[in-house]
Structure formats: C-alpha cells, structure tokens
Amino acid sequence: MSAMQARDMERLEELVADGFRFTAIHLYPEPMTREQWIEAAREGYTITSFAFETMEIDVFGDTAVIHSRYSQVANWDQNNLSNVYRLTDVWARGVKGWQVVARHSSILG
C-alpha cells in the first residue's frame, strides 16, 4: 500500500502480476483487471493514511494467502473510501519473485 500511496508506479508494476484481479463489490460490480487497478493507483485513488491492523499469512509452497484487517483514510474519484476492511490477498512466487495475483476487499466498518 505504500507504493500505491506514493504512486510508485515502477514498484507497483513489479508487485502486481499479469492477470491480477481486484474484487470489491462496494466499488465495482465486476472484478477490476490489473490495468484498471493500476490506472486507479495512477490517477484517482488517493490514500491519506492507512494501517494493517492485523495480518495472518498462510504459505502453501509457491502460494501465500494473506488475511488482514486494514483501515484507511482515502478517496477514489471523489468517493470517500475511508473505512475498515477485511482484505484477502493471494500471492504467487514465480520467475519475477513474489507477486500479488488477487485481492478481495469487504467493508467491515
């Protein structure tokens, strides 16, 4: 999230795998593609502050599932996204190292 907050596009390109999908029903009825998510990071998503309040990581060989409780003060295209969320991230280790391949976000607060 630090790379997203800083709009560090080079780092995001390294971390986010081809084929990445982001699911957040509260934002978009269909999963966002990697390209849509990267574009949101570049243009419309502004994070003022964030915190991973809890995080549990399960590793299964070259796959990791991360369950976290995440809070942020943020907006996207003038929509207030300040809230507490439950995130589930799936990471895979490949030739480019560890990359996120999927994220699901649900509002808790």
VENPEJO-V871580 format. One record per backbone hydrogen bond with DSSP energy under -0.5 kcal/mol. NH is the residue of the N-H (numbers start at 1). CO is the residue of the C=O. E is the energy in kcal/mol with one decimal. If there is no record, write none. Layout:
NH&CO&E + NH&CO&E
//
This chain:
5&1&-3.1 + 6&2&-2.4 + 7&4&-0.9 + 8&3&-2.9 + 9&7&-1.7 + 12&8&-2.3 + 13&9&-2.5 + 14&10&-1.3 + 15&11&-2.2 + 16&12&-2.5 + 17&15&-0.6 + 17&100&-2.4 + 20&17&-1.8 + 21&101&-1.2 + 22&32&-2.1 + 23&103&-2.9 + 24&22&-0.5 + 27&24&-2.4 + 28&24&-2.4 + 32&22&-3.3 + 34&20&-0.7 + 37&33&-2.5 + 38&34&-2.9 + 39&35&-2.2 + 40&36&-2.1 + 41&37&-2.1 + 42&38&-2.2 + 43&39&-2.5 + 44&40&-0.5 + 45&40&-3.0 + 46&44&-0.7 + 46&75&-3.2 + 47&45&-0.5 + 48&46&-0.6 + 48&73&-3.0 + 49&73&-1.5 + 51&71&-2.3 + 53&51&-0.9 + 53&69&-2.2 + 54&69&-1.3 + 56&67&-2.8 + 58&65&-2.6 + 60&63&-3.8 + 62&60&-0.5 + 63&60&-1.1 + 64&91&-2.6 + 65&58&-2.8 + 66&89&-2.9 + 67&56&-2.7 + 67&65&-0.5 + 68&66&-0.5 + 68&87&-2.5 + 69&54&-1.7 + 70&68&-0.5 + 70&85&-2.6 + 71&51&-2.7 + 72&83&-2.1 + 73&49&-2.7 + 74&72&-0.5 + 75&46&-2.1 + 76&79&-2.1 + 77&44&-1.5 + 79&76&-1.7 + 80&78&-0.5 + 81&74&-2.5 + 82&74&-0.5 + 83&72&-1.2 + 83&81&-0.5 + 85&70&-3.7 + 86&106&-2.8 + 87&68&-2.6 + 87&85&-0.6 + 88&104&-2.2 + 89&66&-2.5 + 90&102&-2.6 + 91&64&-3.0 + 92&99&-2.7 + 93&62&-2.9 + 94&92&-0.6 + 94&97&-2.0 + 97&94&-1.9 + 99&92&-2.2 + 100&15&-2.6 + 101&90&-3.3 + 102&90&-1.4 + 103&21&-2.0 + 104&88&-2.2 + 105&23&-2.7 + 106&86&-2.0 + 108&84&-3.4 + 109&84&-1.6
//
